[in-house]
Amino acid sequence: MPALCRDCLATFDGGARCPACRSPRVTAHPELFDLTIAHMDCDAFFASVEKRDNPALADKPVIIGGGQRGVVSTACYLARIKGVRSAMPMFQALRLCPEAVVVRPRFDAYVAASRAIRAMMDALTPRVEPLSLDEAFMDLAGTQRLHGAPPAVMLAGLVRRMQRELGLTGSIGLSHNKFLAKVASDLDKPRGFSVIGLAETEAFLRPRPVRLIWGIGPATQEGLDAAGIRTFDDLLRWDRHDLALRFGGMGERLWHLARGQDRRRVSPNSPVKGISNETTFHADTADADILDGHIWRMAEKVSSRAKATDKAGRVVALKLKRANHTLISRRHALHQPTQLADTIYRAARALFDQVRDPGPFRLLGVGLGEITGAGDADREGDLLDPDAGRRAQAERAADAIRARFGPDAIVKGRSLR
């Protein structure tokens, strides 16, 4: 059976250990050197960057997020063992893992690491489709002649290079389409390399839960539960027409995915629909100062992600959830695309001021929509706000200072609320 050593990149026929270096980190599969669609997912990316940059954190559980009122952005595997998960309220995370070290996000550091990883992927293939700062699809079809090695070998070399040069690890999923590649990358984290071949697709999927399907939201999951669909085997029993009647357009997609079929191509220019950030409060609040501080912090995070990906947005959105879980949504179209935290904050704050409901609120979110490239962003002045240009220059200067001296070199007073 074709086999690959992930440490020395030797290829050979089967065996529990590499015959060249005796490493046990061997991946073997009948289709190993034939598959070309991959998904690379960094392992606990934000927390891994923090541990790399601060060795004192190496053996400690680390949670990336805000204070008691914030939510978990991500957590290292030591914290995950205790039950800590992304998007979990911080108070709940600290209750599960009280010994954890909480670190405020440093988006400048994460962006720099992400760009370095992206450059390594681009060296393998021009067909790279990033999903976020820490994961991407790759199509390596036709690259074997260029690199003189099968895609599987180049992918193992990618994660080895990431660890050696950047001090970061990632997990690889290799298959014959995007859906299965993404499923595979999560099978053996951290530092995993999993393969799902064409011949085994249906047998692999049948007993597994349908929650493996990426993009299924809570409402669809409830609908699947109500229909008695919990595994792919359950899904296979449904007629294609009946699934479409029950679940609409999603039903058609479910029918294909139940059979491991996904015709989507890896697209380097796949459009970004939106950039957003939200937080659930430890206790419902109507305190205007506290809410204002959260609006600013979320505007900063949305701005950082926009700048990191060279994107801008023409629409600013505000989301509030009342104590009874009902939602309030507001949107404002700007006269030009923006990626500036100051502009996002002012628009979101104006939307908040228009909300007549006094609260209290349990969740608040800020986002950018109608995403475009950053080339045309923030070019024009604002006749109604003559100080806008000066604030934009100050923000760009602050970005440069943080990039050089660290994220805490300049902190706005409102972010401390």
ROGU-495618 format. One line per 5 residues: number of its first residue (from 0); their letters; for each residue x, y, z negated of C-alpha. Coordinates in steps of 0.2 Angstrom, whole numbers, plus 5000, padded with zeros to 4 digits. Last residue first. Example, Ala and Ser with C-alpha at 12.3 -4.5 7.8 and 13.67 -1.06 7.14 Angstrom:
1> SA> 5068,4995,4964 ~ 5062,4978,4961
This chain:
416> RLSRG> 4926,5250,4854 ~ 4944,5248,4859 ~ 4941,5249,4877 ~ 4934,5267,4875 ~ 4951,5273,4869
411> KVIAD> 4960,5268,4885 ~ 4975,5257,4883 ~ 4992,5261,4892 ~ 5007,5250,4889 ~ 4996,5235,4884
406> PGFRA> 4996,5227,4901 ~ 5015,5226,4902 ~ 5029,5238,4906 ~ 5031,5237,4925 ~ 5014,5232,4931
401> RIADA> 5006,5242,4916 ~ 5015,5258,4922 ~ 5010,5255,4940 ~ 4992,5252,4935 ~ 4992,5268,4924
396> AREAQ> 4998,5278,4939 ~ 4984,5271,4950 ~ 4972,5276,4936 ~ 4979,5293,4935 ~ 4977,5296,4953
391> ARRGA> 4959,5290,4953 ~ 4955,5302,4938 ~ 4962,5317,4948 ~ 4952,5312,4963 ~ 4936,5311,4953
386> DPDLL> 4938,5328,4944 ~ 4928,5337,4958 ~ 4913,5326,4954 ~ 4898,5332,4965 ~ 4909,5334,4980
381> DGERD> 4916,5317,4978 ~ 4933,5314,4988 ~ 4935,5301,5002 ~ 4947,5287,5002 ~ 4941,5277,4988
376> ADGAG> 4941,5260,4998 ~ 4943,5260,5017 ~ 4958,5247,5017 ~ 4952,5237,5002 ~ 4943,5224,5012
371> TIEGL> 4924,5223,5010 ~ 4912,5216,4996 ~ 4894,5221,4997 ~ 4893,5218,4978 ~ 4903,5223,4963
366> GVGLL> 4898,5217,4945 ~ 4895,5222,4927 ~ 4887,5210,4914 ~ 4879,5212,4897 ~ 4872,5198,4886
361> RFPGP> 4862,5197,4870 ~ 4853,5214,4870 ~ 4844,5224,4857 ~ 4837,5233,4866 ~ 4831,5251,4869
356> DRVQD> 4822,5246,4885 ~ 4822,5262,4895 ~ 4836,5257,4907 ~ 4842,5272,4916 ~ 4857,5275,4905
351> FLARA> 4863,5258,4909 ~ 4863,5262,4927 ~ 4873,5278,4924 ~ 4885,5267,4914 ~ 4887,5255,4928
346> ARYIT> 4891,5269,4940 ~ 4903,5277,4928 ~ 4912,5261,4925 ~ 4914,5256,4943 ~ 4921,5273,4947
341> DALQT> 4933,5273,4933 ~ 4938,5254,4936 ~ 4943,5258,4954 ~ 4940,5245,4968 ~ 4928,5256,4978
336> PQHLA> 4918,5256,4994 ~ 4911,5272,4999 ~ 4894,5282,4996 ~ 4890,5270,4982 ~ 4875,5259,4981
331> HRRSI> 4868,5257,4964 ~ 4860,5241,4957 ~ 4850,5237,4941 ~ 4845,5220,4934 ~ 4836,5217,4917
326> LTHNA> 4834,5199,4912 ~ 4823,5189,4900 ~ 4832,5179,4887 ~ 4820,5184,4872 ~ 4835,5194,4865
321> RKLKL> 4836,5204,4881 ~ 4848,5200,4895 ~ 4857,5214,4904 ~ 4864,5215,4921 ~ 4872,5230,4930
316> AVVRG> 4877,5230,4948 ~ 4889,5242,4958 ~ 4887,5241,4977 ~ 4900,5246,4990 ~ 4913,5234,4984
311> AKDTA> 4932,5233,4986 ~ 4944,5219,4990 ~ 4963,5217,4990 ~ 4962,5201,4980 ~ 4972,5208,4965
306> KARSS> 4964,5225,4966 ~ 4946,5217,4966 ~ 4951,5206,4951 ~ 4958,5221,4942 ~ 4943,5231,4945
301> VKEAM> 4931,5218,4939 ~ 4941,5216,4923 ~ 4942,5235,4921 ~ 4923,5237,4924 ~ 4920,5223,4911
296> RWIHG> 4931,5232,4898 ~ 4921,5249,4901 ~ 4904,5241,4900 ~ 4909,5232,4884 ~ 4915,5248,4876
291> DLIDA> 4898,5257,4881 ~ 4888,5242,4873 ~ 4897,5245,4857 ~ 4895,5264,4858 ~ 4876,5262,4862
286> DATDA> 4872,5250,4848 ~ 4857,5239,4853 ~ 4865,5223,4848 ~ 4861,5204,4848 ~ 4874,5195,4838
281> HFTTE> 4890,5186,4844 ~ 4887,5194,4861 ~ 4887,5186,4878 ~ 4899,5193,4891 ~ 4899,5196,4909
276> NSIGK> 4911,5199,4923 ~ 4908,5201,4942 ~ 4915,5201,4959 ~ 4904,5197,4974 ~ 4900,5188,4990
271> VPSNP> 4918,5185,4995 ~ 4919,5180,5014 ~ 4928,5165,5020 ~ 4943,5172,5030 ~ 4955,5157,5027
266> SVRRR> 4942,5145,5031 ~ 4943,5127,5027 ~ 4929,5120,5037 ~ 4912,5114,5030 ~ 4906,5098,5037
261> DQGRA> 4903,5089,5021 ~ 4897,5071,5020 ~ 4900,5061,5005 ~ 4883,5051,5007 ~ 4875,5060,4992
256> LHWLR> 4883,5076,4999 ~ 4872,5075,5015 ~ 4856,5072,5006 ~ 4860,5085,4993 ~ 4863,5098,5007
251> EGMGG> 4846,5095,5014 ~ 4838,5097,4997 ~ 4847,5113,4994 ~ 4837,5121,5009 ~ 4821,5117,5000
246> FRLAL> 4822,5106,4984 ~ 4806,5096,4984 ~ 4801,5097,5002 ~ 4819,5095,5008 ~ 4822,5080,4997
241> DHRDW> 4806,5072,5003 ~ 4812,5074,5021 ~ 4829,5066,5018 ~ 4821,5051,5009 ~ 4827,5049,4991
236> RLLDD> 4835,5033,4985 ~ 4852,5040,4989 ~ 4849,5053,4975 ~ 4847,5040,4962 ~ 4864,5032,4967
231> FTRIG> 4872,5049,4966 ~ 4867,5049,4948 ~ 4855,5059,4937 ~ 4840,5061,4949 ~ 4824,5057,4939
226> AADLG> 4814,5071,4948 ~ 4814,5081,4932 ~ 4832,5079,4930 ~ 4835,5086,4947 ~ 4824,5101,4944
221> EQTAP> 4833,5105,4928 ~ 4850,5104,4938 ~ 4843,5115,4951 ~ 4838,5128,4938 ~ 4855,5126,4929
216> GIGWI> 4865,5129,4944 ~ 4872,5116,4956 ~ 4887,5125,4964 ~ 4900,5111,4964 ~ 4892,5093,4965
211> LRVPR> 4899,5083,4950 ~ 4883,5087,4941 ~ 4876,5073,4952 ~ 4883,5060,4939 ~ 4894,5046,4946
206> PRLFA> 4888,5028,4949 ~ 4886,5030,4968 ~ 4900,5042,4972 ~ 4915,5030,4973 ~ 4906,5016,4982
201> ETEAL> 4900,5029,4995 ~ 4917,5037,4998 ~ 4928,5021,4998 ~ 4932,5020,5016 ~ 4934,5039,5018
196> GIVSF> 4947,5040,5005 ~ 4946,5049,4988 ~ 4964,5053,4982 ~ 4969,5060,4965 ~ 4985,5069,4960
191> GRPKD> 4985,5075,4942 ~ 4996,5087,4932 ~ 4982,5091,4920 ~ 4969,5084,4925 ~ 4965,5067,4932
186> LDSAV> 4948,5068,4940 ~ 4947,5086,4943 ~ 4956,5087,4959 ~ 4946,5073,4966 ~ 4929,5082,4965
181> KALFK> 4937,5097,4974 ~ 4944,5086,4988 ~ 4927,5077,4989 ~ 4917,5092,4993 ~ 4931,5100,5004
176> NHSLG> 4932,5085,5016 ~ 4943,5070,5020 ~ 4952,5068,5004 ~ 4966,5075,4993 ~ 4963,5082,4975
171> ISGTL> 4979,5090,4968 ~ 4982,5096,4950 ~ 4992,5111,4945 ~ 5007,5116,4934 ~ 5015,5132,4930
166> GLERQ> 5033,5136,4925 ~ 5035,5147,4941 ~ 5050,5140,4950 ~ 5051,5122,4944 ~ 5033,5120,4940
161> MRRVL> 5026,5128,4956 ~ 5039,5119,4966 ~ 5033,5102,4959 ~ 5015,5107,4963 ~ 5020,5111,4981
156> GALMV> 5031,5096,4983 ~ 5017,5084,4979 ~ 5006,5094,4992 ~ 5020,5092,5005 ~ 5021,5073,5002
151> APPAG> 5002,5071,5003 ~ 5002,5081,5019 ~ 5014,5069,5028 ~ 5032,5073,5031 ~ 5042,5081,5045
146> HLRQT> 5037,5098,5040 ~ 5031,5104,5057 ~ 5026,5087,5064 ~ 5016,5083,5048 ~ 5007,5100,5049
141> GALDM> 4993,5095,5061 ~ 4980,5094,5048 ~ 4985,5102,5032 ~ 4969,5110,5028 ~ 4970,5118,5011
136> FAEDL> 4957,5123,4998 ~ 4961,5135,4984 ~ 4962,5137,4965 ~ 4970,5148,4952 ~ 4966,5166,4957
131> SLPEV> 4949,5162,4964 ~ 4942,5151,4978 ~ 4956,5153,4990 ~ 4955,5146,5007 ~ 4972,5141,5015
126> RPTLA> 4973,5137,5033 ~ 4990,5144,5038 ~ 4998,5129,5031 ~ 5013,5124,5020 ~ 5022,5141,5018
121> DMMAR> 5004,5148,5015 ~ 5003,5137,5000 ~ 5020,5143,4993 ~ 5014,5161,4996 ~ 4998,5158,4987
116> IARSA> 5007,5152,4972 ~ 5017,5168,4971 ~ 5001,5178,4973 ~ 4993,5169,4959 ~ 5007,5171,4947
111> AVYAD> 5007,5190,4950 ~ 4988,5191,4948 ~ 4989,5181,4932 ~ 5002,5194,4925 ~ 4992,5209,4930
106> FRPRV> 4977,5201,4923 ~ 4983,5200,4906 ~ 4968,5193,4896 ~ 4968,5196,4877 ~ 4976,5181,4867
101> VVAEP> 4967,5172,4854 ~ 4978,5159,4844 ~ 4968,5144,4839 ~ 4968,5138,4821 ~ 4949,5140,4819
96> CLRLA> 4946,5128,4833 ~ 4927,5123,4833 ~ 4922,5139,4824 ~ 4934,5149,4834 ~ 4925,5143,4850
91> QFMPM> 4908,5147,4843 ~ 4913,5165,4838 ~ 4921,5167,4855 ~ 4905,5164,4864 ~ 4908,5149,4877
86> ASRVG> 4911,5155,4895 ~ 4926,5143,4897 ~ 4926,5128,4885 ~ 4932,5125,4867 ~ 4928,5107,4862
81> KIRAL> 4942,5103,4850 ~ 4951,5094,4865 ~ 4949,5110,4874 ~ 4959,5120,4862 ~ 4974,5108,4865
76> YCATS> 4970,5109,4884 ~ 4973,5127,4885 ~ 4958,5139,4885 ~ 4949,5150,4898 ~ 4939,5166,4899
71> VVGRQ> 4931,5163,4882 ~ 4918,5175,4877 ~ 4918,5192,4868 ~ 4910,5198,4852 ~ 4922,5191,4840
66> GGGII> 4936,5198,4850 ~ 4941,5196,4869 ~ 4947,5181,4878 ~ 4961,5168,4882 ~ 4961,5154,4869
61> VPKDA> 4977,5146,4865 ~ 4980,5130,4854 ~ 4998,5130,4849 ~ 5013,5120,4854 ~ 5019,5132,4868
56> LAPND> 5013,5148,4859 ~ 5031,5153,4853 ~ 5037,5151,4871 ~ 5028,5167,4876 ~ 5028,5170,4895
51> RKEVS> 5026,5152,4899 ~ 5013,5150,4886 ~ 5003,5165,4892 ~ 5004,5159,4910 ~ 4998,5142,4905
46> AFFAD> 4983,5150,4895 ~ 4978,5160,4911 ~ 4979,5144,4922 ~ 4972,5130,4912 ~ 4979,5118,4925
41> CDMHA> 4980,5126,4942 ~ 4968,5118,4955 ~ 4974,5113,4972 ~ 4960,5106,4984 ~ 4966,5096,4999
36> ITLDF> 4960,5091,5016 ~ 4973,5081,5026 ~ 4970,5062,5023 ~ 4981,5050,5033 ~ 4996,5047,5022
31> LEPHA> 4987,5042,5006 ~ 4973,5032,5016 ~ 4978,5015,5007 ~ 4981,5023,4991 ~ 4996,5025,4979
26> TVRPS> 5001,5039,4968 ~ 5017,5036,4957 ~ 5022,5046,4941 ~ 5030,5031,4933 ~ 5047,5038,4938
21> RCAPC> 5060,5025,4942 ~ 5071,5037,4952 ~ 5072,5028,4969 ~ 5061,5013,4967 ~ 5047,5024,4960
16> RAGGD> 5037,5014,4947 ~ 5021,5004,4947 ~ 5024,4997,4964 ~ 5017,5001,4982 ~ 5026,5002,4998
11> FTALC> 5037,5017,4998 ~ 5038,5036,4999 ~ 5050,5046,4989 ~ 5044,5064,4983 ~ 5057,5064,4968
6> DRCLA> 5044,5068,4955 ~ 5027,5064,4963 ~ 5033,5047,4969 ~ 5022,5042,4984 ~ 5014,5026,4989
1> PM> 5007,5017,5004 ~ 5000,5000,5000
